[in-house]
């Protein structure tokens, strides 16, 4: 097992992949924490239907408006 571990640690392609992954995770987390610029934050009560909220989420899957509370890809599930 140590040979595999040593080979994996010496693999020069591992570090760039790990760095890209860490950057992606950090950017995604920052996008979810920071509200949209310009003060145009939208909340579920701003929509009359789930379909309208879903269109906004589909346009920007990073979900800067926090329309998808549970992360399942469905916006404002309580709306009609």
N, C-alpha and C positions, 0 to 999 in steps of 0.2 A: 504494500500500500504506500509506503514512503517513496518508492520509485515513481509511482504515478503522481504523487503529490509534488515531488521535486521537478518532474517533467512539466507539470502544469504551471508551477511557479516560474519556471524558466521560459515559458512560452511568451515570446515578445508580442504576440497578437492579443494576449489577454488584457494587458494594461490599457491600451487604447479603447477596447470595447468596454471595459469597466468604467473608464473615465466618461465615455459617451453616455453610458447608462446612468451614471450618477448625475451628470448634467441634465439629462432628460427628466429624471425624477425630481431634481431640485427645481427645474423650470416649471414642471407640472404643479408641484406643491406651491410655488410662489404664485402661479396663476390662480389657484383656488383660494389663496389667502388674500390677495390684493383685489379690491373692488375695481370695477371698470373705470378707466380714466374718463374724465369729463363729467362725472356726477350723474351719469345716465343709468344707474343701477336699476335693474328690473327685479321685481319680486313676484311670486305667484299671484298675489292679489291684483297685480297690474294686468292680468290676463282674464279674458272672459271664458276661455276654453283651454283644455289641456293641449289640444291640437296647436293652438297659437303659441303656447309656451314651448311645445316640442319643436316647432319650427325654429325658434330662437336657439334652443339647445343644439339642434342639428346643424345650424349655421356656424356654431362655435362649440365643438365638443369639449373644449377645456372647461366649460361651464363657469365663466367668470361671474355670472349672476347668481350662482348657487341654486339653480332651478331643480337640480337632481339631488335631493337630500341623501338618498341611500346609494348613489353611484351605480344604479342599474341601467342607466341610459334613458330612463323615462322621466320627463320633466313634469313637475307639479301634478303628481298622481291623484291628488284629491279634487282637482278641478273636473267639471263635467266634460 
